Amino acid sequence: MKTMLTIVAGLLISASAAAQRPADKPQACWVETSAATMDGAMGGAGLRDTKIWHSTISGVLVRDAKGDVLIDTGFGPNAEAQMNELPAPARAFGSQVVSGAKDRKSIVDALASVDEQPSQVTRILITHAHYDHLGGATQLAAPIYVSPAEVTWMAVQTTHPTITPPSLIAAVKPRLKVVSYDSGPYLGFKKSKDIYGDGTIVVVPLPGHTPGSQGLFVKLGRRSVFLIGDAADTLEAAERGLPKSPAIRSNTDSEPELADTTTKQIADFHRAHPDIAIVPAHDRVAYTNVFGNPSTCVADFH
């Protein structure tokens, strides 16, 4: 009897995993590593409707027959200690960010919640090389793709850090790959990179937050979503083209004026393409609009 129950349980687990991983079409999963709430005013300068900023540190896993891609990875296991590598103002701000992340889990555990093994991730695409997006890559083995400008900026951070710990860059450097924007214009953006060559994942430059920040379009079914990294912190700020709140802008944007221009470009894009959902990396409501709940996988964006 015990053996029979074990077999049945194994079949149920296999069936669940099969349901999570359809073989016939791509799929996207919300992998959340922590969440927090804060005053809405922190989510952008001039917000009207966002009274509470429901923040998240999350990634998106795209499953595809051509290889599974993870977009952003959350904190690494040494995030607290790494803050000591930064100059005093950045250290204080970063320590607040790390300590404020509630119910934190590793990217490995977040992937496990959608039945993904680390070895199944074939590429990591990073929107930008801040510790809350790049850190978890140290727990994985896949190559890490960043923009050309980001590689140059990361090299400077190794000797003159302002926001990214040098030890983190050293840990991932052997696996860094450059995204070549060689796929031509895309939806009004002058340059792009079609990762699979079929429109499922398309990367575009979004400079300003860091010199090489980038956004990613993910298309499932007939609809796309636009993952904009930290080009804006909240959905309202992105849709209205608002700059970041003064505290976050001064502590995180490497080129604030360029960052403001990029955010306005995203607002213009939203007005031109209202059917494409925008997902700022730290807006939990935006993720919920697309996925419903964390650890949820979808094969069509409705």
Disulfide bonds with the S-S distance in Angstrom:
Cys29-Cys297 2.13
